[in-house]
């Protein structure tokens, strides 16, 4: 009996391993099977480390690579929609650069020269005209008295007095002598001042307009300042496009209207610069190098 029991009991080492018997599947191998300190790891556990098949981790590598490639295409804009957006961005930036190049002379505006803050007003001019008329009247009366004395109509002493008065009045009208007793400008000085200021304004406007004209090209910036599309500037725009603007600015009101348009154009130019920098930065962030190319050289 003792021998029979010893034969029936399986050895300890065989009980721990997998046993294959005809007619059924193999027993599952415990994870901790074998010697605990041997350092050996089962092939299934070594494949994944989490109990999943080893080929599952291998199949995930192409998927990750595909995701990275898709992200790279999205960043570089290689897709059809990104290509269309890139063309629109290039066209938009090209248009903005053209407007910046055509209207950059608005930054050369001399406000004081076109504002004419020292322009003699009509009241000052009227007062000076009245004094001039009185001076002419006194000179004519004294000259008439003197000439009447030569013909014998008036006594000689009166004729002599008339001659003396004529000489004094005539001297008082000479500019160097007039500055000795008054600092008020004469009518002639005021008229010359107006003409000089108009000539300076015409010269500056001719410099701003150049050969191609300025303000009619700045009319394209109405997108950034609707005031440029006002109908009161339509005549100025037509004259500027025909390159005959300077010769038609014959009054101060015309120069002031031109100044107002340039001030509005300067506001639009500043907004245009801001939009251009923003669009340029967006194109740089998306990697569209062609859209942010160097602006075309000025002709």
Helices and strands as residue ranges (DSSP letters): H 2-8, H 12-16, H 43-48, H 54-76, H 80-102, G 104-108, H 111-115, H 122-151, H 156-172, H 175-181, H 187-209, H 215-218, G 219-223, G 226-229, G 231-233, H 234-241, H 245-248, H 252-285
